[in-house]
Amino acid sequence: MRTDEQKKQFEYVVATYTPAWDKYLAKGLQALTETERTLLAVWVVDAEVNNGGFDQYFFNSSGDLAPETPSALERIGAPRAAALLRRAIERFPDAQPASTQTARHDQLEALRLDDDESIFEDLDESWFVDIEDLELQLAHYLRRQTA
């Protein structure tokens, strides 16, 4: 259960995220500012990994942002999350998740373990336990950018 302060931070991030997401859908990633790209990258990695692990993050279109997301995590003050994502990226051939969703699907299938277990299971567990409070870090980052 969220505290009142956590609710306040969450609401602020969502209020900032929504127009950035709409702009991304209408005009594409190249139209976003660095702050908006950071917001989008951090929000989607956290949402996807919390919902379905790194498999879901890389499987979905959110994985398109993977190459720039570790830097985005560092910008907001989340080095542990950035390091964990880098470890996930390193599991791809040449440490390069494909830039298209379809090609990443093929990579993920090739990386699947014999018992259909995720190659990211250990990293998923670490994400749930070891990373910074990304909503709070993101809220602080966004406030610094608008100050």
C-alpha positions in Angstrom: 0.0 0.0 0.0 1.3 3.4 -0.9 1.8 6.2 1.6 0.3 9.6 0.9 3.7 10.8 -0.2 4.1 7.9 -2.6 0.6 8.6 -4.0 1.5 12.2 -4.5 4.7 11.3 -6.4 2.9 8.7 -8.5 0.2 11.2 -9.5 2.8 13.7 -10.5 4.7 11.3 -12.6 1.5 10.0 -14.3 0.4 13.6 -15.0 3.8 14.3 -16.6 3.9 11.0 -18.4 0.5 11.2 -20.1 1.3 14.2 -22.4 4.7 12.8 -23.2 3.2 9.4 -24.2 0.6 11.2 -26.3 3.3 13.2 -28.0 5.3 10.0 -28.7 2.3 8.3 -30.2 1.5 11.3 -32.4 5.0 12.4 -33.5 7.4 9.6 -32.6 10.4 9.2 -30.4 12.5 11.8 -32.2 10.0 14.5 -31.3 10.6 14.0 -27.5 12.9 16.1 -25.4 15.6 14.3 -23.4 13.5 14.7 -20.3 10.5 13.1 -22.0 12.6 10.3 -23.4 14.0 9.7 -20.0 10.5 9.6 -18.5 9.2 7.3 -21.1 12.1 4.9 -21.0 12.1 4.6 -17.2 8.3 4.4 -16.9 8.0 1.6 -19.4 10.9 -0.6 -18.2 9.6 -0.4 -14.6 6.0 -1.1 -15.7 6.9 -4.0 -18.0 9.4 -5.7 -15.7 7.1 -5.4 -12.8 4.2 -6.9 -14.8 6.0 -9.7 -16.7 9.7 -9.5 -16.1 12.5 -8.7 -18.6 11.0 -11.2 -21.1 7.9 -9.0 -21.4 10.0 -5.8 -21.5 12.0 -7.1 -24.5 9.1 -8.9 -26.1 7.0 -5.8 -26.3 7.6 -2.6 -28.2 9.0 -1.1 -25.0 12.2 -3.1 -25.7 12.8 -0.6 -28.6 14.0 1.8 -25.9 16.4 -0.7 -24.2 19.7 0.7 -25.6 19.0 4.2 -24.1 17.2 3.1 -20.9 20.3 2.4 -18.7 21.5 6.0 -19.3 18.0 7.2 -18.5 18.0 5.3 -15.3 21.3 6.8 -14.3 20.0 10.3 -15.1 17.3 9.9 -12.6 19.6 8.5 -9.9 19.0 4.8 -10.2 22.4 3.2 -10.9 21.3 -0.3 -9.5 18.4 -0.5 -11.9 20.7 0.7 -14.7 23.3 -2.0 -13.9 20.6 -4.7 -13.8 19.2 -3.7 -17.1 22.7 -3.7 -18.6 23.1 -7.3 -17.3 19.8 -8.2 -19.1 21.0 -6.6 -22.3 24.3 -8.5 -22.1 22.4 -11.8 -22.4 21.6 -11.0 -26.1 24.0 -11.9 -28.8 26.8 -9.3 -28.9 24.9 -7.5 -26.0 22.5 -6.0 -28.6 18.8 -6.6 -28.4 17.4 -6.2 -31.9 16.0 -2.8 -32.8 12.8 -4.2 -34.0 10.2 -6.1 -32.0 9.9 -9.0 -34.5 13.7 -9.6 -34.5 13.8 -9.4 -30.7 11.1 -12.1 -30.6 13.4 -14.3 -32.6 16.3 -13.5 -30.3 14.3 -14.3 -27.2 13.1 -17.6 -28.7 16.7 -18.6 -29.4 17.7 -17.6 -25.8 14.9 -19.6 -24.2 16.2 -22.3 -21.9 15.3 -26.0 -22.5 12.6 -26.1 -19.8 11.1 -22.9 -21.3 12.3 -21.0 -18.2 13.3 -17.4 -18.7 17.0 -16.5 -19.0 16.1 -13.4 -17.0 14.5 -15.1 -14.0 17.4 -14.2 -11.7 17.4 -10.6 -12.9 13.6 -10.3 -12.5 14.0 -11.4 -8.9 16.7 -8.8 -8.3 14.6 -6.1 -9.9 11.8 -6.7 -7.4 14.2 -6.5 -4.4 17.4 -4.6 -5.2 16.5 -1.5 -7.2 15.8 2.1 -6.2 12.2 3.4 -5.9 11.9 4.4 -9.5 8.7 6.4 -9.2 10.2 8.5 -6.4 13.5 9.0 -8.4 11.6 9.8 -11.5 9.5 12.4 -9.7 12.6 14.1 -8.2 14.3 14.1 -11.7 11.2 15.6 -13.3 11.0 18.3 -10.7 14.7 19.2 -11.2 14.1 19.5 -14.9 11.2 21.9 -14.5 12.8 24.0 -11.7 
